[in-house]
Structure formats: C-alpha cells, structure tokens
Amino acid sequence: MDDTAALTVIAVCTVARPEALRACLASIAALHLPLEVNLALVVVDNSAGGTSQSALEEARATLTLPLYALHEPRAGIVYARNAAVQKARALGAQRLLFIDDDETVDPQWLASMLRTADRYPHDIITGAVREYFAPQDNVPPWMRGARVFKPLVRVNESLCTAAYTGNLLLPHGVLVGDHPLFDLNFNHTGGEDEAFAMQWRKQGGKIRWCAGEWVHSLIPPSRGRMAWVLRRGYRGGSAWSRAVRLHHGSLGLMRVSAYAVLRGGRAVMTLLAGLLTLDRCRLVDGAFFTAQTLGTCVGIFGLSLNEYQRKDAP
C-alpha cells in the first residue's frame, strides 16, 4: 500500500449486526491490495448504543489499513451514509466505496473496481452482489431460485441506469462540496441509493458496471418466506416511483404510470406461467412482481414502507 497515493476509502454502515460485521471486516482485511493504493476504512455504527465496538476492536488487530469508527445516533440509513461521506471528505478521499455490513468481498474485488474506475475516472462504478442462503437453512429450492435472490448480470463496463450501495464506487467529482449526497426522504424506507443515482444521471453523470469479483451476502433464513418477498417487492417499487416523481416532476408521473402498466403485465404473465407449469419458483417471481407493481402505484402518492426504521426511532 502506497501512503503517498490518492486516498481511497471503503465505507460500511452497520446497525446491530456485530457477527455479520465481523465477517465483513475480515474479508476487507483479506483484500489483495494493489501496491499503488492508499486505503482507509470507515465504519459508521447507526445503532442506538453503538453495538459494533467489540467487532471493531477485533478488526483492528488484523487490519493493515487505518480504521475510522463513527457513531451516528440519529436513526436511519441516510444519516449513516451521509456521515460516511462527510468523513471521507474530511480525510481528503479521491474515491469512496460502499458495501453493506452483511456482505463479504472477494480478495480481488477492490482491484477490479479500481481498474474500472481508472478507465472511467468520472463515472460511478457499481457491480453485482451474489445473495445466497446457507445450505443448512430450511429454505426450499423453489424459494432459493427466485429472481429476487439472483444477482444482476450485465456486460462489463456497460452503462447502467441504477446503482446500489451494496457494491458502489463514487469518484472524486461526486465527493466535491459539503452537501449531503443521500436524500432524507428515503431515510427509513431505503432506496436512497437509487434516488441518488437517478439525480446523478439527470445531471449528466454516467454509471458503469464492473463485472469483476463479486460481493457476497448471506441471506438470513427469515427472508426465505413469501411475506418478506412481498415486502421487498412493495418497498422497491414504492421507493423507485417516489424517486422518479422527486427528480422528474410531472414527466415522472407519466413514466411511473407507464412502468406500472408494464410491471403489472409482467406480474400477470409470470403468475400465469407459474400456474400453467406448476412452477413454484415462477409463482414466487410473479408474487414479487405483483407487490412491486402495487408499490410502484402507491409510491406516486408518497406512500412507502419504513423498512429501515429503528424501533427506538421517532
């Protein structure tokens, strides 16, 4: 690692998941670092009492890069993400990467993201997250194979319309200034990353896909249930349509209406295909698309699901 090179910061926002955070930090400690990289790690604890302390102390013993631990007591994912951005700015970072606290990264992940960023230094870089259930979890195969759990697949370095903080690199141009990057309208609902990407593209910015080493996320078995699939579809559809209206006004309303029709048609076709073939996996996909369509419709009116609201939050 080169201490004289431009600083790159990896940020992890966490809330009350110390075991998952331990695995995440251990994977960061195992990264294969290019010699020319100057790297630092920022961890933002968004729990009420700061539950990550023991995991952070253990990580300091194995990490070879600086670790900056912050406590953001204000509840909400946007407060945590914006705190990480402000810390990266204060450190003079030229690039900022986000991953989630329930993810682990392959050893070549950072080098792969940086190679793409070097080729497109002004673009946001995003990539896939491979979600998986543990083999021993009591989750049936037709649920494991549902589309909601499959990673996105795109051509390497292709242009994207969205970017997600589970695997994201922000270039220096995004970090310039002192304004919050993520919108508090999405503080408890999620979707703040999608809204930010939408605003970035509206301003003429580009988003590139990095098809290199994947980020991995172990899915809790509690998510292998239809109720969770429906909530996820509803929340995602609602957050997307709220973001479109926020950034595109009346034109956004027309876009949301068109997408609601298309998504509704896809939901009906998928459900019918599942019924005709007795394919449970397709039925799960159809249920997800149906919930997504409903969320898309209600999001027009500002309705949402507060998936990320802490129990102690107002």
N, C-alpha and C positions, 0 to 999 in steps of 0.2 A: 504494500500500500504506500502511495506517494503522498506525504503530508503537504507537499507544495502544490499539488494539483488542485483544480477547482473542486469544491466540496459537493458531494452527493449525499443526500440524506434519505434514509429509509424511515418511514413513519408507520407506527402501529397504534391504533386506538383500541382500548380494551375496557371491558366492564364486567367485573365479577366472573372471570373465566381464567383463574390462575393456572390450571392444568393445561388448558389449550394454549395459553400464553407461553408456558414453559416450552412446549413443543415448537411453537413458532420461533421463539428466540434461539432455541437450539439449532434450528435449521438455518437461521441467519448466521449463527456462529460458524456453521459448516460451509458457508459460501466460498467458492473459489474466486478470490478477488484478483482482478487484473492489477498488475503492478502499478499502472498509472492512475489508479483510482484512489481518491481521498474520500473516505466514507465515514459517516456517523449515523447513529441510530437514535430516534426519538420515540419514546413510548408515552402515550397520553392515557392516564387512568381516569375514566369517567364514572367510576363507582362513587357512591356517597362517602364511603370511609377509606377509599384507597386500598383496595384488596390485592393489588399486584406486588406489594413490597417484597414478599419472600421470593417470588419468581424473578424479580429484578435483581435481587441480591445474588441469587444463584447464577444468573446470566452474566453478571459482571466478572465472575470467576473464570468464564470460558471465552468471553468476547475479547477480540483483539482490537476492537474499534470503540471510540467514545460512545457512551450511552447516556442520554439525557432523559431523565424521568420527570414527567409533569403530572400534576393532579388538577384536573378540570372538574370542579364540584358541580357546576351547572349541568343539569341533566340534559342529555340529548346528543345525538351523533354529530350534528353540525357544530355545536360548541367544541367538541373534541377535535374534529377535523380542522377547524379554523385555528385552534390552539396549536396544532402540529404545524400548520402553515406559518403561523407567526414565529414559532421557534426556528423553523428552517430559514426564514428570512433573517432573523436576528443572528443566526450563525453564518450568514452570507452564502447560503446554498445556491448552487447553479442549477441543480436538479433535485426534485423531490419525488420519491416513490412511495406509494401507499400499498400495503397489504393489510388483511384483516387478522385479528388476534386468533381466529380459529383456523388459520391456514399455515401450511408449511411450504417452503420453496425448495426446488431442486438446486444443487450446488452451482449449476451454470445459469440459473435464472437471471441474476444481476448482469452478468457479462452479455447475455443475449439481449436483454432490454437496452443496455448501453450501446451495443453495436447498432441497433436500430435507431436509437436516439442520435448517434453520431452521424448517421446518414441523413436524418431528418431533424436537424437541431432545433427547429422552430415548432415542431409538431408535438402534440400529446401522443404518448405511446400507451397502448393497452394490450392486454392479452388474455388468454384463456385461464379459467380456474376449473380444475377437474375435481368435481364433488363425488364422494363415494361413501357408501355405508361399510362398516366393518363386517367381515364375513360372518362373524358370530351373531350379528344383530338379527332379531326376529322381524325381518322386513322381507316380504315375498318378492320373488323375481319380477313380477309384473309391476310392482311399485319401484323397484330399483332401476328398471329400464325406462321409466317415464321421462319424457322430454325435459321436464323441469329440472332434472338432475344431470342432464347431459351437458358437456362443455360446448361452447361455441367453437365452430371450426371455420376459419377464413384463410384466404390466401395471404402468405407472409407479405408484410409491408403494404397491404391494400388499405384503401381509405375506409373509415368506419363512420357511422352516424352516431354512435354512442360510445361511452367509456365508463368503466366501473372501478371503484376504488379497491376492489379485491385484487387488482393487478394493474397498476396505473403508474405512469411516469409523467411528471409535469416539467416542462422545460423552463429555463430562466425567464423567458418572456411572460409566463403566467405568474411568476412569483414577484415580478416588479411591482412596487407600490405597497400600500399598507391596508388596502381594502379587504374585507372578508371574501374568500373565494366561494364559500358554500352558503346557500340561502337558508335562513332560519325558518322559512315557511315549510321546510322539509325536515325540521329538527327531530320530530318524533315519528314521522311517517316513513323515513327512508326515501330514496330517490333523489337525494341531494346531488349525487354524482352525475346522474342522468340530466338533471336540470342544469348543472354547471357545464356539462359537455354541450348541451343544446345552446347555451349562451355563447360558448366559445366558438361554435360553428357559425352562429348568427353574426359574430364579429369578424368572420373570415378565417378563423383558425381551422387547422386540419387535425384529424385524429388518425393515427396509423396503427395497424395490427402487427403485433410481434408474435410470430408462431414458433418461438423458440421453446425453451424449457418451461414447463407448466408449473403453476401454483396448485397446491392440493388442499382440499378441505374435507375433513372427516365429518360426515353428516350425523348428528345425533339421531338415534332410532326414533325419537319422538316426532321427527319430521317425516317419517315414512308412513304417514296417515293421511287420509283424504282431507281431513279438516285443515291440516297445515297446507296441503297443496292448494286448497280453495282460498285460504287466507293469502298465500303468496301471489296467486294469480290476481286476486282482487286488489291487493296493495300495489302490485306492479302496474296494473292498468290505471289505477287511480293516480298514482304519482306521475306517470307519464303524461296523462291528459292535463293534469294541473300544471305541469311544467310547460306544455305546449301553449296553453292559454296565457300563462305568465309571460312568455317570451314572444308570442306571436299574435296576441290580441284576438280580434275578430277573425283574422285569417286562420288563427289557431283553432277556433271553434269549428270552422269548415273542415280542417284537417282531422280533428278529433272525431267529427261526425262520420267522415269517410272511413277512418280506421275502425270505428265501432262497427260499421256495417261489414267491413272485410273480416274483422276478428270474429264477429258473430257468425258469419258464413263458414269460416274455418272451424269454429266450435261445433256447428251443426254437422258438417261433413265428417269431422273426426269422430263424433259420437255415433253417427250412423254407421261408419265403417267399423267401429268397435262392436256395435250391436250385431251387425251382419256377420262378422267373422268371429264373434265371441272372444275378442281380443281385449283382455283386461287392461293391458298397457295403453292401448288406444283410448279406452274409456277414461282412464286417468288423465290422459292428454286432453281429451275432449272436455272433461270437467274443469281442468286448469284453464283452457281457452275460454270456457263459458264464464268463469269467475273473472278472468282478465277483461272480457268484454263488458261485464257488469261494472267492474272498477273503472274502465275507460269512460263509460257513460256517466257514472256518478261523479267522477273527477271533474267533469265540466262544471259542476255546481260547487266545487271546492270541498267535496266530501272525501274523507280519507280514513285509513286505518292506522292508528297510532302504535305501530308495531315496536317502535324503539323507545317508548315512554317508560321511564323507570317508575317503579311503584311509589317511590318517595317523591317523585316529581309532581309539581302542581298540574 
